[in-house]
Amino acid sequence: MSRATNFITVFLMNSAVFAASLSYEGFDYETGDLAGNGGGIGFTGNWSVTTGSWNVAADSLSYSTLETTGNKVVAQTSGTNIAARSTGVQSDSGEFWASILVDSLSWNGGGLTFSANTSNLNLNAADFDNRARFGFGINGSDYVYTLDGRTGAPVNGSVAGAPVGTVFLVAKFDVTNGLFSMWANPDLDGSSPAGGTLIADNVSFTRTGADFANDIQVAGLFTNWSGVGLDEVRLGTDFTSVAIPEPSTLALLGIAGLCAGLFARRRR
């Protein structure tokens, strides 16, 4: 049996572990400016810094047994900082999950936002025309989220009690039914979130004026403060895909196609 055949066999045996994973970003880049970097799995294009400044800093953030790769990113401006990249995701039905590690400093936090373009990725904008269409994170000492953030149909909320330090945030968008749920620091040893803090429980969003798939084409890293760190962005279709897989397993997604090609070539 060839090496390619061996690899594909192992790949298929492990496919159930990460089949629901869509995109992963561990910021495995050299330290320095984030702009122009484009690694990870599933995302397309490179990171662009649309507002403020972001640097790649040494070492990953950590939470419980969540395995990490690479480094982290840290905001450099005492004001709005936004970096954007295409998700490579289309999700117009079923469930869409996302997670991120946020290092809140002195009650200052950040989060992960989504929009149809790079111009609407602000989680806390007073003007809903400039607010992210969807997003979740920490603002001050509150957990915050925005759902269908557009003029005429904004849905947003906040829950007090966000701690200082590294927080693991998980969000579920039930796209079929238009329902949003959010957790902070859930346990990682189950197929669904348990423990930790339940922040939003099936909050309805309208998706007025556009479909969900259009509004998650671009992901944004967001914070309003200097020194806030963000890390380990995961997108998937269930809790396991954004909370459990180790990065080495996710990396198989990026090379499975190559190995399949090698196998086909050897057969010819």
N, C-alpha and C positions, 0 to 999 in steps of 0.2 A: 504494500500500500504506500502511495507516494506521500510526501510531506504535505502537499496541498490537500490530498484526500483526508489525511489525519486532521488537518486544521479545520476543514469544513465539517467533519464529524463532530469535533469538539464544539465548533460554533453552533451547530444545530442543537446539540445537547444543552447548551447554555442559553439558547435563544429566548426561552421563556422568561429568563431573568431580566432581559433588557429590551424585549420586543416593543414595549410600550414607551421607551425613551425616544424623545424627539430631538432635543438639542441639549448640549452640555458645554459650559464655559468655566474652566478652572483658572484662567489667566496665567497660563504657563508661558510667560513671556519674560524677556530680560527686563530688569528694573529700568524705570524711566517713563517717558510719555506713553500713555495708552493708545493714543491715536495712531492709526495705521496698522495695528496688530489685527490678525485675523485667523487665529487658530481655533481650538475647540472642536466640537462635533456638532454637525447639523446646522449651525449658523452659516450665513453666507455673507460675502464681502468682509470689509474690515470695520473696526470700531472707528467712529468719528466723534469728536468732542464738539457738540453743538453750542454748549454754554459752559463757561467756567473752565476748569482744568482738572484732569485726572492723571495720576501717575500709578504705574505698576510698582508695588512695594514688596519687599522680600517676605516670604513665608505666608502660608495660608491661614485664614481664620479657621477656628475649629469649633465643633459642637458634638458632644457625646461621641458615638462611634461612627459618625459620618466620615467617610474617607474622602480625602481631598488631594488635589494635584496643584502643581505650579505655585503661584503667588496670590496676591490680592490686589485690589485697586483702592486708592485713597484719594478723596477729593482734596483739591489744593486751594480752592477759592472760598472766602467767607461770603458766600452768596450762592445763587443757584448754580449747580453743577449738573450737567446732563451729557451722557455719552450714549450713542445710538448704534445699533447694528441690526441687520435683517435677521429675523428668526428662522427663516427657511421653513415656516410652519403654516399649514392651512388647516383650520378646524372649524367646520360649520355644523357639526353635530356631535353628540356624545359628550365626553368630558375632556377638558383641557386643564392640566395641573402645572403649577410653577412653584419654584422654591428659590430662596436666596438667603445667604448669611449676611446679617447687618451688624456692624460693630458700632453701637451707639456710644457716643462720648458726651458725658455731662448732659444727658437727656437730649442730645442731638442725634437724629437718625437719618435714614434714607430708605430707598426701596427700589422696586422693579416696576416699570411702567410699560404700557403697550399703546401703539397707535398705528394708523395707516401710513404715516410718514414721519420724518425726523423733526417736524415742527411742533408737534403736540405731545410732548412727553413730560410735562411739568405736573407733578402730583398735587401741588398745593396752589396752583394759580387761581387768583380771584376771578379772572376772566375765563369762563368755561370754554370759550373758543380756543384757548391756549392750554387747556387742561388735557392730560392724557386721557384717552378713551377708556382705558382700564389700567388699574395700578393698585399696588398695595405696599405698605411699608410702615415706617415709624416717623412721626413728626413731633418733636419735642418729647413729651412723656406719654404720647398717645399712639396707639396703633391706628392707622388710617387706611382707607381704601376709596377708590373712585371707580364707578361703574357706569359706562355709557356717559362719560363726561362731555356733554355737548350742550350748547344753548337750547333751552326748551325742554330738556329731559335729563338733567343731571341727577345721578344717584350717587351719594357718597356718605361716608360715616366715619366715626372715630370712637375709640374705646380707650379710656384711661388705663394706665398701669404698665406701660412699656418700661422695662428695666434698663439700666445702664449696663453695657457690656455686649458680648456677642449674642445675637438672637437668631434662631433659625425660623424663618417665616415660610409657611406653606399656604398656597391658595388653590382652590378648586373652582373652576367655572363649569357649571352644568350648562353646556351650550344649548342642548335640546330644549331645556325648560327655562333658561334664562335665570339661573340661580347661582349665587356666589357664597362660598364658605372660606373661612380663613382661620389658621391656627398659628400659635407661637410656641416653639420648643416642644413639639409633640414627641412621644416615644417613637423609636425607629424600628421596633421589633415586631410590627404587625402589618397587615395588609391595608389598614386604614388608620387615620390619625386617632390617637388616644393619649390621654394625659395632657400635660402642658396647659395652654390657655386657648379656649375656643373664643375667637374674636367676632366672627360673623357666621351665622347659621342659616344657610339658604335664604340669603337676602336677594330679593327680586331685582333684576335690571331689565331695561326695556329694549336696548339695542336699537333705538329709534334712528332711522335715517341711513343705516348701513348694516351689513352683516358682520358677525363676530370675526369670521376668518379675515376679512379685510382689515379689521381694527387691531389685529395682533401681528401684522406683517413686520413691524419694527419694534424691537425691545429697547428700553431706555434704562440706564442706571441713573438714579436721581438722589440728590441731597441738597439741602440749603445751607450746609455748614462745611467748613474746612476741617480736615482730619478724620472724617467719617470713612470707614472702610467697608467695602462690599466684596463678596466672594461667592463662588460655587453656585452659579446660575444653572438651574435645571428646568427643562420643559418636558412634559410627558403626558400620558393619557390615563395614569392612575397614580396613587400615592407611592407605590413601590418604586416607580420610575423616577420620582423626584426626591426620594428620601433614602433609599436603601442601596442601590447599586454602587459598587466601588468604581472609581474612574478607570481602572485597568480593564474592567469588564465593559464599560461604555465604549472604550477605545476600540473594541472589536468591531463596532459599527463602522468605523472609518476604514477598516482594512479587509472586511469580509468580501466586499466586491472585488478587490484586487486578487485575493486568494481564489475566489471563484473563477476569475479570468485565467489565472495560472493553471488551475485544474483543467479548464476547458482546452487550453493550449496543449497541455501534456497529452490529453486524449487524442487531439488531432495528430 
